[in-house]
Amino acid sequence: MGKIVTFEATFIVFLLSNKKKPRELKLVVIILFLTVNLLNAQVNAVFTSDMTSGCSPFIVQFTDQSTGSPATWYWDFGNGNHSTLQNPEATYINPGHYTVSLTVTNGSYTNTVTYTNFITVFENPTADFYVVGPSSGCAPVSVTFHDNSDEGSAPITEWLWDFGDGSITYTQHPVHIFPIGGNFPVSLEITDANGCGSSIEIPGIVDVSQPPTTLFSGDDLVDCAAPHTVNFSSTSFGTTPLNYYWSFGDGQYSTLANPSHTYTVNGIYTVSLTTTDQHSCSSSLTYEDYVQVMAVVAEFDVEDNLVCYGTEVEFINNSTGATNYDWDFGDGETSWSANPGHEYEGGGTYTVTLLASQGGECPDTYSMTITVEEVNAQISVSDTYICMLPTTVQFIDESENAVSWLWDFGDTTFSYDQNPEHTYDYPIDTNINFDVTLTVYSPNGCTDILYLTDFITVVLPTPAVSVIPNGGCIPIDQVWTDVSTYFTDDDEITGQTWVFPDGTTASGSTVNYTLTEPGVDSAMLIIETAHGCLDTAVFYIFGGEVPVPVFAVSDTICASDSVQLFEVSTDQMITSWHWEHLPT
């Protein structure tokens, strides 16, 4: 039998076109509302969680999503724990799968929902490791670690090692060097593919002993001859007690902390000390060539003790038994290098002296003469300015210490003479400069080169004449004018000489001349410059005579007849004719 439900409802009456059965319609409406309210009174259990899987231990937050206005809740988490809260938390510790159920009630209805294997708890990996080989000793100690961890629900994917000395690594089976002494804990943290992890720390698994620090000194390390005694003192420190082992470099040894040792043979000796602590850790210190018992012999050499000026002299130190060197190059310059180089500022003979010693003790000197040969190229010339061709220039060598010469005159010609003459001739364009180079050689082959840029200057004047008028019937009064050009600031045209056709001459930049002979004739202008150069221009003048016309007729004719006229002049200069009939 159905359960009685009490409810309140609001009835809505619809007026339909069919008015015959309004009650039947109202009844339908009431039934609909009753059905709806009956459905709303039931409860339906529903829930969610913030996670469904994780690594142990992990806490799950459950959230009630039930409908029907439940008033009570009963949770079964599948791990033996229950809750009556609406939104409880549950902690899962042991690995496995867990079924979760929720029962809800509203006082009238009850509903239960169950989610099978809803929660999965992964099994965590277990971290573990061990050391392969020794884990203690004298620093530095190399230790090999082996990962011995067990997997959980998934493969291990990450390893983090902390060696306790500030160093870490991410390799599975690391090898680590502990550089200093100490007792070091080592830890390993692992993570698997599910994100689950585990860690382990083993305190003091690595024990490293710090070796002692070896230090020593000696009090009188240099002497010129044996026998010689040196007092040695150790300032080593470490875990006491320390043991000492000295090697004096001459085959003798000592185990004292602060021994004295006498060297009986001249020589240079290397001294070493090894100290060992109670853990058998040791360290050594060696000083090369620490003790010197021998006389100093100063000596040096050079590749050649005759050098050319400008060449650096390399000194080769062959001294023995010395630690300090004092050079005097003979020109006021000095050096304290073992094998110096030096360039002299001028030619001459220099005495080089080396003072060798052992820190100022047992001094010895050695000297050598260095000759620096210098050759200096210098010249003079008869003239460097050329204003007519050909011109011969006298070159004069004024070099110092030269025995051979090579001249380059700049026009592709050369000479090996000491004081050559060189002629500059055509073809040469006007306004051109020539570089002159002199290379000189000393008796021992040292050289010097003198470069003289634009040393020889060639500027040629260009003579030219203006004749006004030039032509006509003699006698002709002409004006001859010098219109020569000369493009230079170093010279100028200072004189003109005119040579007339009859051989007479005149001077001046302008002259007058009367041409009295017919025909073509030549004249000449000679110009002279302040530098003494001459140049000539030949020019031509011409004039003609007044022609004398002569003609003849072919025969005696009658009036009104035609006649043939013939020009029979002997003047060959006539070029045109004009006939005119004169009235009688």
KOLDO-884596 format. One record per residue (C-alpha): residue number from 1; residue in three letters; x, y, z. Coordinates in Angstrom, 2 decimals. Each point is the difference from the previous one (the first is absolute). Layout:
% residues N
num, residuo, px, py, pz
NUM, ala, X, Y, Z $
...
This chain:
% residues 584
num, residuo, px, py, pz
1, met, 0.00, 0.00, 0.00 $
2, gly, 1.37, 3.44, -0.95 $
3, lys, 1.39, 2.36, 2.56 $
4, ile, -1.99, 3.12, 0.86 $
5, val, 1.81, 3.23, -0.76 $
6, thr, -1.11, 3.37, 1.29 $
7, phe, 0.67, 2.93, -2.27 $
8, glu, -1.25, 3.40, -1.00 $
9, ala, -0.80, 0.82, -3.62 $
10, thr, -1.21, 2.95, -1.99 $
11, phe, -2.64, -0.85, -2.60 $
12, ile, -0.18, 1.81, -3.29 $
13, val, -3.26, -0.25, -1.93 $
14, phe, 0.33, 0.25, -3.74 $
15, leu, -3.03, 1.15, -2.02 $
16, leu, -0.11, -2.10, -3.11 $
17, ser, -2.25, 0.25, -3.04 $
18, asn, -1.66, -3.24, 1.01 $
19, lys, -2.28, 1.00, 2.86 $
20, lys, -1.83, -3.25, 0.31 $
21, lys, 2.60, -1.70, 2.23 $
22, pro, 1.78, 2.63, 2.10 $
23, arg, 0.18, -2.29, 3.04 $
24, glu, 1.84, -2.67, -1.92 $
25, leu, 2.64, 2.56, -0.94 $
26, lys, 0.38, 1.18, 3.58 $
27, leu, 0.44, -3.53, 1.14 $
28, val, 2.87, -0.50, -2.41 $
29, val, 1.76, 3.04, 1.34 $
30, ile, -0.30, -1.19, 3.57 $
31, ile, 1.41, -3.40, -0.87 $
32, leu, 3.04, 1.59, -1.69 $
33, phe, 0.84, 2.06, 3.03 $
34, leu, -0.41, -2.92, 2.31 $
35, thr, 2.37, -2.07, -2.07 $
36, val, 2.63, 2.70, -0.07 $
37, asn, -0.04, 0.50, 3.74 $
38, leu, 0.24, -3.71, 0.65 $
39, leu, 3.13, -0.18, -2.16 $
40, asn, 1.61, 2.94, 1.76 $
41, ala, -0.41, -1.59, 3.40 $
42, gln, 2.44, -2.96, -0.79 $
43, val, 3.83, 0.18, 0.66 $
44, asn, 2.83, -1.02, -2.39 $
45, ala, 3.56, -0.63, 1.36 $
46, val, 2.83, 1.48, -2.10 $
47, phe, 3.58, 1.03, 0.99 $
48, thr, 3.35, 1.07, -1.43 $
49, ser, 3.58, 0.20, 1.33 $
50, asp, 2.96, 2.29, -0.62 $
51, met, 2.22, -2.97, -0.89 $
52, thr, -0.40, -3.71, -0.63 $
53, ser, 3.60, -1.19, 0.11 $
54, gly, 3.21, 0.94, 1.79 $
55, cys, 3.03, -1.00, 1.96 $
56, ser, -0.35, -1.24, 3.57 $
57, pro, -0.92, 1.72, 2.19 $
58, phe, -2.38, 2.40, -1.71 $
59, ile, -3.22, 1.80, 1.02 $
60, val, -3.12, -0.02, -2.17 $
61, gln, -2.64, 2.73, 0.22 $
62, phe, -3.48, -1.41, -0.76 $
63, thr, -2.83, 2.33, -1.09 $
64, asp, -3.70, -0.88, 0.26 $
65, gln, -1.90, 0.67, -3.24 $
66, ser, -3.23, -1.77, 1.04 $
67, thr, -3.50, 1.31, -0.97 $
68, gly, -3.31, -0.13, 1.85 $
69, ser, 1.13, 2.05, 3.00 $
70, pro, 1.63, -2.77, 2.07 $
71, ala, 0.17, 0.60, 3.76 $
72, thr, 2.50, -2.73, 0.97 $
73, trp, 3.07, -1.56, -1.63 $
74, tyr, 1.88, -3.19, 0.65 $
75, trp, 3.35, -0.56, -1.71 $
76, asp, 1.91, -3.28, -0.24 $
77, phe, 3.55, 0.74, -1.26 $
78, gly, 0.96, -3.64, -0.58 $
79, asn, 3.01, 0.25, 2.33 $
80, gly, -1.90, -0.86, 3.18 $
81, asn, -0.86, 3.64, 0.70 $
82, his, -3.45, 1.69, -0.17 $
83, ser, -1.44, 3.50, 0.26 $
84, thr, -3.36, 1.72, 0.44 $
85, leu, 1.19, 3.39, -1.21 $
86, gln, -1.43, 1.37, -3.21 $
87, asn, 3.46, 0.73, -1.53 $
88, pro, 2.58, -2.04, 1.90 $
89, glu, 3.74, -0.65, -0.47 $
90, ala, 1.53, -3.49, 0.03 $
91, thr, 3.65, -1.03, 0.34 $
92, tyr, 1.29, -3.03, -1.93 $
93, ile, 3.23, -1.63, 1.14 $
94, asn, 0.29, -3.54, -1.31 $
95, pro, 0.42, -0.66, -3.73 $
96, gly, -2.99, -1.47, -1.79 $
97, his, -3.41, 0.74, -1.56 $
98, tyr, -2.87, 1.25, 2.16 $
99, thr, -3.81, -0.07, -0.58 $
100, val, -1.85, 3.04, 1.36 $
101, ser, -3.77, 0.23, 0.72 $
102, leu, -2.34, 2.79, 1.15 $
103, thr, -3.47, -0.46, 1.54 $
104, val, -2.25, 3.05, 0.27 $
105, thr, -3.47, 0.45, 1.53 $
106, asn, -2.49, 2.85, 0.39 $
107, gly, -2.22, -1.66, 2.64 $
108, ser, -2.32, -1.49, -2.54 $
109, tyr, 2.25, -1.50, -2.61 $
110, thr, 3.47, -1.63, 0.06 $
111, asn, 2.41, -0.52, -2.93 $
112, thr, 3.49, -1.55, -0.24 $
113, val, 2.66, 0.33, -2.72 $
114, thr, 3.16, -2.17, -0.16 $
115, tyr, 3.13, 0.67, -2.12 $
116, thr, 2.03, -3.17, -0.34 $
117, asn, 3.83, 0.36, 0.14 $
118, phe, -0.51, 3.75, 0.07 $
119, ile, 3.21, 0.78, 1.89 $
120, thr, 3.45, -1.38, -0.99 $
121, val, 2.96, 0.27, 2.37 $
122, phe, 3.39, -0.54, -1.72 $
123, glu, 2.75, -1.93, 1.69 $
124, asn, 2.95, 2.28, 0.70 $
125, pro, 3.56, -0.93, -1.06 $
126, thr, 2.54, -0.73, 2.76 $
127, ala, 3.29, 1.94, -0.15 $
128, asp, 3.19, -1.86, 0.80 $
129, phe, 3.67, 0.11, -1.06 $
130, tyr, 3.41, -1.32, 0.92 $
131, val, 3.64, 0.89, -0.63 $
132, val, 2.13, -1.99, -2.43 $
133, gly, 3.59, -0.04, 1.24 $
134, pro, 1.56, 2.23, 2.67 $
135, ser, -1.89, 2.90, 1.54 $
136, ser, 2.84, 1.36, 2.09 $
137, gly, 3.59, 1.08, -0.53 $
138, cys, 2.21, 3.01, -0.51 $
139, ala, -1.38, 2.90, -1.95 $
140, pro, -0.77, 0.03, -2.81 $
141, val, -2.09, -3.20, 0.21 $
142, ser, -2.01, -1.40, -2.92 $
143, val, -3.12, -1.89, 1.13 $
144, thr, -2.27, -2.11, -2.23 $
145, phe, -3.68, -0.12, 0.97 $
146, his, -2.48, -2.67, -1.21 $
147, asp, -3.78, 0.55, -0.03 $
148, asn, -1.70, -3.00, 1.63 $
149, ser, -3.55, 1.42, 0.17 $
150, asp, -3.16, -2.13, -0.47 $
151, glu, -2.76, 1.00, -2.37 $
152, gly, -3.58, 0.58, 1.12 $
153, ser, -2.94, 0.09, -2.39 $
154, ala, 2.07, 1.62, -2.77 $
155, pro, 3.62, 0.12, -1.22 $
156, ile, 2.41, 2.40, 1.72 $
157, thr, 0.74, 2.94, -2.31 $
158, glu, 1.95, 2.55, 2.10 $
159, trp, 2.92, -0.10, 2.43 $
160, leu, 1.32, 2.89, 2.13 $
161, trp, 3.21, -0.58, 1.95 $
162, asp, 1.28, 2.40, 2.64 $
163, phe, 3.58, -0.76, 1.04 $
164, gly, 0.04, 2.21, 3.07 $
165, asp, 2.87, 2.20, -1.29 $
166, gly, -2.16, 2.42, -1.99 $
167, ser, -0.02, -2.17, -3.14 $
168, ile, -2.99, -1.78, -1.59 $
169, thr, -0.57, -2.16, -3.09 $
170, tyr, -2.91, -1.58, -1.89 $
171, thr, 1.64, -3.19, -1.31 $
172, gln, -1.12, -3.41, 1.21 $
173, his, 3.40, -1.44, 0.95 $
174, pro, 2.33, 2.98, 0.60 $
175, val, 3.71, 0.25, 0.73 $
176, his, 0.91, 2.99, 2.17 $
177, ile, 3.35, 1.41, 1.08 $
178, phe, 0.15, 1.47, 3.49 $
179, pro, 2.81, 2.58, -0.23 $
180, ile, 0.35, 0.93, 3.66 $
181, gly, -0.04, -1.76, 3.32 $
182, gly, -3.20, -0.55, 2.01 $
183, asn, -2.75, -2.42, 1.01 $
184, phe, -2.74, 0.23, -2.62 $
185, pro, -3.64, -1.21, 0.06 $
186, val, -1.31, -1.10, -3.39 $
187, ser, -3.69, -0.01, -0.97 $
188, leu, -1.97, -1.36, -2.96 $
189, glu, -3.45, 1.17, -1.06 $
190, ile, -1.86, -1.97, -2.71 $
191, thr, -3.19, 0.65, -1.98 $
192, asp, -1.97, -2.46, -2.17 $
193, ala, -2.20, 0.48, -3.06 $
194, asn, -3.10, 0.51, 2.24 $
195, gly, 1.75, 2.86, 1.80 $
196, cys, 0.41, -2.09, 3.14 $
197, gly, 3.27, 0.36, 1.84 $
198, ser, 2.21, -1.24, 2.76 $
199, ser, 3.24, 1.13, 1.61 $
200, ile, 2.76, -1.35, 2.17 $
201, glu, 2.95, 1.61, 1.77 $
202, ile, 2.97, -1.87, 1.42 $
203, pro, 1.88, 2.17, 2.51 $
204, gly, 3.80, -0.08, -0.08 $
205, ile, 0.20, -2.56, -2.80 $
206, val, 3.03, 1.82, -1.45 $
207, asp, 2.96, 0.78, 2.25 $
208, val, 2.83, 2.00, -1.62 $
209, ser, 3.21, 0.90, 1.75 $
210, gln, 1.67, 3.30, -0.92 $
211, pro, 3.70, -0.48, -0.84 $
212, pro, 2.48, 2.25, 1.77 $
213, thr, 1.22, 3.20, -1.65 $
214, thr, 3.75, -0.13, -0.62 $
215, leu, 2.04, 3.20, 0.34 $
216, phe, 3.70, 0.59, 0.58 $
217, ser, 2.83, 2.50, -0.39 $
218, gly, 3.81, 0.15, 0.16 $
219, asp, 2.23, 2.69, 1.45 $
220, asp, 3.16, 0.30, -2.13 $
221, leu, -0.72, -1.29, -3.47 $
222, val, 2.94, 1.42, -2.00 $
223, asp, 3.74, -0.44, 0.38 $
224, cys, 2.88, 0.26, -2.40 $
225, ala, 1.72, -3.25, 1.00 $
226, ala, -0.50, -3.17, 2.07 $
227, pro, -0.19, -0.94, 2.80 $
228, his, -3.15, 1.92, 0.81 $
229, thr, -2.61, -0.60, 2.74 $
230, val, -3.69, 0.85, -0.34 $
231, asn, -2.46, -0.02, 2.92 $
232, phe, -3.44, -1.21, -1.13 $
233, ser, -3.21, 0.72, 1.91 $
234, ser, -3.41, -1.66, -0.50 $
235, thr, -3.13, 2.06, 0.56 $
236, ser, -2.32, -2.81, -1.15 $
237, phe, -3.34, -0.49, 1.75 $
238, gly, -2.74, -2.65, 0.13 $
239, thr, -1.30, -2.77, 2.26 $
240, thr, 2.83, -0.63, 2.43 $
241, pro, 2.30, -1.72, 0.55 $
242, leu, 1.73, 0.60, -3.36 $
243, asn, 2.86, -2.01, -1.44 $
244, tyr, 2.65, 1.66, -2.22 $
245, tyr, 2.10, -1.20, -2.88 $
246, trp, 2.56, 2.40, -1.51 $
247, ser, 1.92, -0.45, -3.27 $
248, phe, 2.88, 2.47, -0.33 $
249, gly, 0.74, -0.64, -3.67 $
250, asp, 3.49, -1.42, 0.55 $
251, gly, -1.07, -3.53, 0.91 $
252, gln, -0.35, 0.80, 3.71 $
253, tyr, -3.23, -0.21, 2.04 $
254, ser, -1.41, 0.88, 3.46 $
255, thr, -3.11, -0.73, 2.10 $
256, leu, 0.43, 2.90, 2.39 $
257, ala, -2.48, 2.86, 0.08 $
258, asn, 2.70, 2.67, -0.26 $
259, pro, 3.26, -1.51, -1.28 $
260, ser, 3.32, 1.62, -0.90 $
261, his, 1.85, -1.32, -3.02 $
262, thr, 3.53, 0.59, -1.30 $
263, tyr, 0.66, -0.11, -3.73 $
264, thr, 3.51, -1.24, -0.70 $
265, val, 0.05, 0.29, -3.79 $
266, asn, -0.68, 3.05, -2.15 $
267, gly, -3.29, -0.19, -1.83 $
268, ile, -3.60, 1.15, -0.30 $
269, tyr, -2.37, -2.07, 2.14 $
270, thr, -3.75, -0.65, -0.01 $
271, val, -1.46, -0.46, 3.49 $
272, ser, -3.29, -1.76, 0.85 $
273, leu, -1.95, -0.78, 3.20 $
274, thr, -2.78, -2.58, 0.46 $
275, thr, -2.18, 0.12, 3.14 $
276, thr, -2.29, -2.87, 1.10 $
277, asp, -2.74, 0.11, 2.69 $
278, gln, -1.44, -2.73, 2.27 $
279, his, -2.49, -1.02, -2.71 $
280, ser, 2.89, -0.68, -2.42 $
281, cys, -1.05, 3.03, -2.02 $
282, ser, 2.94, 1.90, -1.46 $
283, ser, 0.96, 2.95, -2.14 $
284, ser, 3.28, 1.17, -1.53 $
285, leu, 1.65, 3.30, -0.86 $
286, thr, 2.97, 0.31, -2.40 $
287, tyr, 2.15, 3.05, -0.71 $
288, glu, 1.96, -0.34, -3.24 $
289, asp, 3.63, 1.25, 0.07 $
290, tyr, -0.58, 1.14, 3.61 $
291, val, 3.58, -0.16, 1.26 $
292, gln, 2.91, 1.24, -2.11 $
293, val, 3.53, -0.78, 1.07 $
294, met, 2.23, 0.99, -2.86 $
295, ala, 1.99, 2.85, -1.48 $
296, val, -1.73, 2.32, -2.46 $
297, val, 1.46, 0.10, -3.51 $
298, ala, -1.28, 2.87, -2.12 $
299, glu, 0.00, -0.55, -3.74 $
300, phe, -2.14, 0.96, -2.99 $
301, asp, 0.07, -0.10, -3.79 $
302, val, -1.62, 1.66, -3.00 $
303, glu, -0.73, -1.23, -3.49 $
304, asp, 2.32, 2.64, -1.46 $
305, asn, 1.90, 2.72, 1.82 $
306, leu, -0.02, 2.17, -3.13 $
307, val, -3.49, 1.21, -0.81 $
308, cys, -1.59, 2.62, -2.21 $
309, tyr, -1.59, 3.07, 1.46 $
310, gly, -3.69, -0.60, 0.73 $
311, thr, 0.52, -3.71, 0.77 $
312, glu, -0.84, -1.31, 3.50 $
313, val, 2.78, -1.98, 1.64 $
314, glu, -1.22, -3.17, 1.75 $
315, phe, 2.20, -0.96, 2.97 $
316, ile, 0.24, -3.71, 0.89 $
317, asn, 0.75, -0.51, 3.69 $
318, asn, 2.31, -2.98, 0.58 $
319, ser, 0.77, 0.79, 3.66 $
320, thr, 0.03, -2.80, 2.58 $
321, gly, -0.83, 0.10, 3.69 $
322, ala, -1.71, 3.38, -0.29 $
323, thr, -3.49, 1.14, 0.88 $
324, asn, 0.35, 3.73, -0.57 $
325, tyr, 1.26, 1.88, -3.05 $
326, asp, 1.00, 3.64, -0.47 $
327, trp, 0.75, 1.09, -3.60 $
328, asp, 1.81, 3.18, -1.09 $
329, phe, -0.27, 0.46, -3.79 $
330, gly, 2.69, 2.67, -0.19 $
331, asp, -2.32, 2.76, -1.22 $
332, gly, -1.47, 0.95, 3.36 $
333, glu, -2.79, -2.57, -0.21 $
334, thr, -0.36, -2.98, 2.40 $
335, ser, -2.16, -3.09, 0.54 $
336, trp, -0.70, -2.63, 2.69 $
337, ser, -1.40, -2.65, -2.35 $
338, ala, 1.71, -3.34, -0.37 $
339, asn, 0.12, 0.18, -3.83 $
340, pro, -0.67, 3.58, -1.07 $
341, gly, -0.15, 1.60, -3.44 $
342, his, 1.35, 3.48, -0.69 $
343, glu, -0.01, 2.39, -2.97 $
344, tyr, 2.70, 2.68, -0.18 $
345, glu, -0.95, 3.54, -1.00 $
346, gly, 3.12, 0.64, -2.09 $
347, gly, 3.05, -1.55, -1.56 $
348, gly, 3.17, -0.61, 1.98 $
349, thr, 1.79, -2.48, 2.22 $
350, tyr, -1.62, -0.91, 3.33 $
351, thr, 1.29, -2.09, 2.92 $
352, val, -2.74, -2.17, 1.52 $
353, thr, 0.51, -1.26, 3.56 $
354, leu, -2.01, -2.64, 1.91 $
355, leu, 0.17, -0.20, 3.79 $
356, ala, -1.41, -3.36, 1.14 $
357, ser, -0.57, -1.00, 3.64 $
358, gln, -2.02, -2.13, 2.40 $
359, gly, -2.21, 2.68, 1.48 $
360, gly, 2.98, 2.31, 0.20 $
361, glu, 2.30, -2.74, 1.29 $
362, cys, 2.94, -1.55, -1.87 $
363, pro, 0.03, 2.67, -2.75 $
364, asp, 1.81, -0.48, -3.33 $
365, thr, 0.25, 2.19, -3.12 $
366, tyr, 0.43, -0.58, -3.73 $
367, ser, 0.45, 2.56, -2.77 $
368, met, -0.23, 0.06, -3.80 $
369, thr, 0.43, 2.68, -2.68 $
370, ile, -2.89, 0.66, -2.36 $
371, thr, 0.61, 1.96, -3.21 $
372, val, -2.98, 1.77, -1.51 $
373, glu, 0.66, 0.97, -3.61 $
374, glu, -1.99, 2.91, -1.37 $
375, val, -0.20, 1.27, -3.58 $
376, asn, -1.81, 3.23, -0.81 $
377, ala, -1.16, 0.83, -3.54 $
378, gln, 0.29, 3.69, -0.98 $
379, ile, 0.25, 1.74, -3.39 $
380, ser, 0.27, 3.37, -1.71 $
381, val, -0.71, 0.91, -3.65 $
382, ser, 1.01, 2.69, -2.47 $
383, asp, -3.61, 0.95, -0.52 $
384, thr, -3.44, -1.43, 0.73 $
385, tyr, -1.87, 2.25, -2.47 $
386, ile, -0.06, -0.81, -3.73 $
387, cys, -1.47, 2.44, -2.51 $
388, met, 1.49, -1.27, -3.26 $
389, leu, 0.89, -3.38, -1.46 $
390, pro, 2.36, -1.68, -0.07 $
391, thr, 1.41, 1.01, 3.39 $
392, thr, 2.79, -1.80, 1.85 $
393, val, -0.14, -0.09, 3.81 $
394, gln, 3.08, -0.70, 2.09 $
395, phe, -0.81, -2.19, 3.03 $
396, ile, 2.56, 0.15, 2.83 $
397, asp, 0.18, -2.62, 2.76 $
398, glu, 0.47, 1.46, 3.47 $
399, ser, -0.76, -3.21, 1.93 $
400, glu, 1.89, -1.08, 3.10 $
401, asn, 1.77, -3.39, 0.14 $
402, ala, -1.27, -1.10, -3.43 $
403, val, 2.06, -2.23, -2.30 $
404, ser, -2.57, -0.76, -2.72 $
405, trp, -2.99, 1.81, -1.46 $
406, leu, -3.17, -0.60, -1.95 $
407, trp, -1.71, 3.01, -1.60 $
408, asp, -3.57, -0.03, -1.35 $
409, phe, -0.65, 3.18, -2.02 $
410, gly, -3.77, -0.50, -0.24 $
411, asp, -0.09, -0.36, -3.80 $
412, thr, 0.72, -3.78, -0.07 $
413, thr, 3.77, 0.54, -0.11 $
414, phe, 2.55, -0.94, 2.68 $
415, ser, 3.66, 0.46, 0.85 $
416, tyr, 2.58, -1.63, 2.29 $
417, asp, 2.45, 2.91, -0.15 $
418, gln, 0.74, 2.00, 3.10 $
419, asn, -0.52, 3.39, -1.67 $
420, pro, -1.92, -0.62, -3.22 $
421, glu, -1.10, 2.45, -2.68 $
422, his, -3.45, -0.61, -1.38 $
423, thr, -1.61, 1.62, -3.04 $
424, tyr, -3.76, 0.52, -0.07 $
425, asp, -1.12, 0.16, -3.65 $
426, tyr, -3.00, -0.42, -2.25 $
427, pro, -2.51, -1.51, -0.01 $
428, ile, -1.05, 1.75, 3.20 $
429, asp, -3.26, 1.84, 0.46 $
430, thr, 0.19, 3.46, 1.45 $
431, asn, -0.89, 0.49, 3.66 $
432, ile, 1.20, -3.35, 1.36 $
433, asn, 1.91, -0.95, 3.16 $
434, phe, 2.47, -2.84, 0.54 $
435, asp, 0.65, -1.89, 3.26 $
436, val, 3.65, -0.69, 0.68 $
437, thr, 1.16, -2.86, 2.27 $
438, leu, 3.50, -0.70, 1.27 $
439, thr, 0.84, -3.30, 1.70 $
440, val, 3.42, -0.16, 1.66 $
441, tyr, 1.90, -2.95, 1.46 $
442, ser, 2.54, -0.02, 2.83 $
443, pro, 3.18, -2.15, 0.02 $
444, asn, -1.87, -2.78, 1.84 $
445, gly, -3.16, 0.14, -2.04 $
446, cys, -2.11, 2.35, 2.08 $
447, thr, -2.34, 2.14, -2.07 $
448, asp, -1.77, 3.32, 0.07 $
449, ile, -2.51, 1.26, -2.53 $
450, leu, -0.72, 3.64, -0.76 $
451, tyr, -3.35, 0.63, -1.69 $
452, leu, -0.37, 3.43, -1.65 $
453, thr, -3.55, 0.46, -1.21 $
454, asp, -0.59, 2.39, -2.95 $
455, phe, 3.68, 0.89, 0.21 $
456, ile, 0.58, 0.94, -3.67 $
457, thr, -2.55, 2.43, -1.48 $
458, val, -0.39, 0.39, -3.80 $
459, val, -1.98, 3.04, -1.23 $
460, leu, 0.55, 1.00, -3.67 $
461, pro, -1.05, 3.38, -1.45 $
462, thr, -2.03, 0.02, -3.25 $
463, pro, 1.23, 2.73, -2.40 $
464, ala, -2.62, 1.57, -2.32 $
465, val, -0.19, 3.09, -2.31 $
466, ser, -2.82, 2.23, -1.16 $
467, val, 0.59, 1.73, -3.43 $
468, ile, -2.40, 2.78, -0.96 $
469, pro, -0.62, 0.28, -2.91 $
470, asn, 1.42, -3.08, -1.60 $
471, gly, -0.61, 0.32, -3.73 $
472, gly, -0.75, 2.72, -2.56 $
473, cys, 1.86, 1.94, -2.63 $
474, ile, 3.47, 1.11, 0.74 $
475, pro, 1.16, 2.11, 1.56 $
476, ile, -1.82, -1.27, 3.19 $
477, asp, 0.49, 1.57, 3.44 $
478, gln, -0.35, -2.84, 2.55 $
479, val, -0.08, -0.19, 3.83 $
480, trp, 1.58, -3.10, 1.50 $
481, thr, -1.05, -0.81, 3.60 $
482, asp, 1.31, -2.69, 2.40 $
483, val, -3.06, -2.00, 1.26 $
484, ser, 1.96, -2.86, 1.58 $
485, thr, -1.41, -1.88, 3.07 $
486, tyr, 1.92, -1.21, 3.07 $
487, phe, -2.03, -1.59, 2.81 $
488, thr, 2.20, 0.17, 3.09 $
489, asp, 0.51, 2.08, 3.11 $
490, asp, 3.70, -0.87, 0.18 $
491, asp, 1.16, 1.69, -3.24 $
492, glu, -1.08, 2.59, -2.57 $
493, ile, 0.77, 1.16, -3.56 $
494, thr, 2.46, 2.88, 0.23 $
495, gly, 1.17, 0.61, -3.57 $
496, gln, -0.85, -0.40, -3.69 $
497, thr, 2.34, 0.01, -3.03 $
498, trp, -1.54, 0.35, -3.45 $
499, val, 1.87, -1.20, -3.09 $
500, phe, -1.28, 1.65, -3.20 $
501, pro, 0.02, -1.64, -3.43 $
502, asp, 3.09, 1.95, -1.00 $
503, gly, 1.91, -1.21, 3.08 $
504, thr, -0.24, 3.20, 1.96 $
505, thr, -1.27, -0.16, 3.63 $
506, ala, -1.99, 2.03, 2.45 $
507, ser, -1.11, -0.39, 3.62 $
508, gly, -3.14, 0.72, 1.98 $
509, ser, -3.37, -1.56, 0.48 $
510, thr, -1.33, 1.90, -3.08 $
511, val, 1.84, 1.11, -3.17 $
512, asn, -1.00, 1.69, -3.27 $
513, tyr, 1.07, -1.37, -3.36 $
514, thr, -0.61, 1.12, -3.60 $
515, leu, -0.22, -2.79, -2.52 $
516, thr, 1.42, 1.21, -3.30 $
517, glu, 0.60, -3.20, -1.91 $
518, pro, -2.86, -2.00, -1.45 $
519, gly, -0.50, -3.67, 0.80 $
520, val, 0.20, -2.19, 3.18 $
521, asp, 2.87, 0.33, 2.42 $
522, ser, 0.85, -1.24, 3.48 $
523, ala, 0.90, 1.86, 3.19 $
524, met, 0.90, -1.13, 3.50 $
525, leu, -0.81, 0.88, 3.66 $
526, ile, 2.45, -1.07, 2.69 $
527, ile, -1.32, 0.36, 3.59 $
528, glu, 2.13, -0.11, 3.11 $
529, thr, -1.11, -0.64, 3.63 $
530, ala, 1.39, 1.30, 3.26 $
531, his, 1.31, -3.50, 0.63 $
532, gly, 2.14, 0.28, -3.17 $
533, cys, -2.09, -2.30, -2.17 $
534, leu, -0.45, 0.71, -3.77 $
535, asp, -2.69, -1.08, -2.42 $
536, thr, -0.70, 0.87, -3.63 $
537, ala, -3.07, 0.49, -2.16 $
538, val, 0.34, 0.15, -3.80 $
539, phe, -2.81, 1.80, -1.79 $
540, tyr, -0.76, 1.00, -3.62 $
541, ile, -0.93, 3.33, -1.61 $
542, phe, -1.16, 0.61, -3.54 $
543, gly, -0.87, 2.91, -2.41 $
544, gly, -0.60, 0.60, -3.65 $
545, glu, 0.62, 2.65, -2.84 $
546, val, -2.68, 2.04, -1.86 $
547, pro, -0.66, -2.08, -3.12 $
548, val, 0.59, 1.48, -3.53 $
549, pro, -2.81, -1.09, -2.34 $
550, val, 0.92, -0.91, -3.62 $
551, phe, -2.44, -1.35, -2.55 $
552, ala, -0.26, -0.54, -3.77 $
553, val, -2.72, -0.43, -2.63 $
554, ser, -0.34, -2.77, -2.47 $
555, asp, -0.16, 2.19, -3.20 $
556, thr, -1.15, 3.26, -1.61 $
557, ile, -3.73, -0.05, -0.35 $
558, cys, -2.76, 2.02, -1.57 $
559, ala, -2.56, 1.96, 1.92 $
560, ser, -2.63, -2.07, 1.72 $
561, asp, 2.11, -3.11, -0.19 $
562, ser, 0.97, -2.07, 3.09 $
563, val, 3.57, -0.09, 1.15 $
564, gln, 1.99, -2.46, 2.22 $
565, leu, 2.09, 1.64, 2.79 $
566, phe, 3.01, -1.77, 1.60 $
567, glu, 1.66, 0.85, 3.39 $
568, val, 3.72, -0.43, -0.52 $
569, ser, 1.52, 1.38, 3.25 $
570, thr, 3.08, -1.75, 1.40 $
571, asp, -0.93, 0.61, 3.69 $
572, gln, -0.72, -3.43, 1.47 $
573, met, -1.62, 1.46, 3.14 $
574, ile, -3.11, 1.24, -1.91 $
575, thr, -3.00, -1.94, 1.23 $
576, ser, -3.01, 1.95, -1.35 $
577, trp, -0.87, 2.14, -3.02 $
578, his, -2.54, 2.73, -0.72 $
579, trp, -0.57, 1.21, -3.61 $
580, glu, -1.53, 3.36, -0.72 $
581, his, -0.73, 1.64, -3.41 $
582, leu, 0.96, 3.63, 0.00 $
583, pro, -1.89, 2.36, -2.31 $
584, thr, 1.92, 1.90, -2.66 $
